[in-house]
């Protein structure tokens, strides 16, 4: 007959019994410009062993799922998953640690770029294309000079190109005849 119970005294685990905790290796942050920042368990050039900031921002919401480790395992790099496991981390813990790090950092003090209207940007592009090697302060006066001296001739040439070559589907005048 087989034994169903052990012959020794039964050991009961009480809630006060200390549990053995796996010591977690520290996860380091390596700053880079923008979303190139990453967390990993030691300096490495292997991108698959890094948890990039972009992944933390993109997949951070998966931490709240009941099966967070499985969900994170499906989207994070395989090398990072293996490294985290070897270092005593669950994927959920690693993601929460990275999120906490970014939350603890001060908000960017970088001023927002000044918004510029479309026509100003377009004129700046035309000026830069007109003479890319000239200093910016001389470009506007050069354009004004060209308009005054060659404006009428350029307008006639543009009308001729429109008649001969036509326009494309977006309304741009072809600068040379195109076979259709």
N, C-alpha and C positions, 0 to 999 in steps of 0.2 A: 504494500500500500504506500502511496506517496504521501509525503508530508505537506500539509498545507500551511502549517505554522512552524516557525523556528522554535527550537527547544529552549533557547536562551530567553532571558527576561526581555519583555517588549520595551523598546525605547520610545518614549513619547517626546516629541519636540515641544518644548514650551515656548511661549512667545518671547521669553526673556533670553532664549538661547541666542548667542551672537551668531550672525550669519557671516560667512566668509565673503568678503567683497573683493572683487578683482580690482587691483590697483590700475587706475587709468593713467596712461601716459599723457603728458601734456600735449594739447593740440595748439600749434603755433600759428600766428597770423603773419602773413607776408604781404605788406602793402605794395600796391602797384597803382598805376593811374586808372581811375574809374573802376569799371567792373572787372579789371584784371586782377584785383586783390583776391587772395585765396587763403584758406586754412589747410594745414596738413600736419603730419606727425614727424616733422623734421624736413630740412631743406632737401628738395628733390627737383630734378628737371622733368620728371615724368608727369605729364599733364593728367594722366589717368589716376594719379595718387593725390590729386588736389581737389578740394572743395571750393570752387570759385564763387565769388560774391554773386555773380549772375545766377548761379544755380540756387544759392540761398534765397535770393529774391524770387526766383521763378517757382521753386518747389517748396518754399517754406510753409505754405498752407497745408501741405501733406502731413505735417507734424500733428495736427489736430485729429487726424483719422484714427480709428481704433486699430487699424493694421498699418500704422505709420512706417514701421521698419520694412514691411514688404513693399509698400508703395514707393518708399525712397529707394529701395534696392532696384526697382525697375527703371529709375531715371538717373541715378547717380553713377559716376564712372566705376567700373568693376574694381580697378586698382584701389580706389579710395575705400570701397566697401570692405575689401580684404584687409587693408591696412587698419581701418577702424576696428574691425573684429579682433585682429592680432593685438591691438593696443588696449583692448578692454572696453571699447565704446560700442554702444548701439547706434544705429544710424539716426534714430530719433534724438538721442542725447547729443550727438555731434552737430546735428542741424540746430538744435536748441541753443547749444553753446555758441555757434556761429551767429545766430540771430541775436543772442544776448550781447555779443561783442559789438555788432553793428549798432544795436540800439543804445549802447553805452557811449558811443562816439558822438561828439558834438555835431550838430547840423552844419552843413557846409556854409562857410562865411563868404564863399565866392559870389560876387555880385552877378546878378542875371545880366545877360547880354542885352544891350539896348536894341529895341525893335526898330527896324527900318522899313519904310513902306516899299512896295514893289517897284514903283517907278524909280526911286532913288537907287535901289539895288541894280536895276536894269541899266540905268545911266552909268553907274560905276563900272559895270561889266563892259559896256561899250567903250568907255574911256580907257579901261585897262587893255582891251583888245586893240584899240587904236594904235597905241604905242607902248608896249609892255616895258621897254627899257628906260622910258622917261620918268622923271620924278612925278608923283601924283599932282603936285601943285601946278605943273605946266600943262597937264593934259586938257583941262577945261579950256584954257586959252588957245591951245592947238586946235581943239574941236571947233571953237567959235571961228577961228581963222579959216579952217577948211570949209565951213558952212558958208562963210561970206564969199570966199573966192571960188569955190567949186560946187556950191550948193545947187545952182540952176542946172549945170551940166550933169551932175549926179542924179538929179530928179528926172531929167529927160532919159538918161540911160536906164534908170530903174523902170520907167514906164515902157521903154522899148523891150526890156527883158520880160516884163509881164506879158506884153503882147506876143512875143516870139516863143518864150519858154513856158509861160503859164504859171500856175500855182499848184502846190501839193495839197494833200487832203487836209492839212492844218492851216492852209491859207498863206504859207510862206512862198515868196516868189522864187522860182528856180533861177539860179544865177547862170545856168547854161541850159541848152536844149536837152531834154531828157526823152528818150524813146519810151513810148507807153504802149 
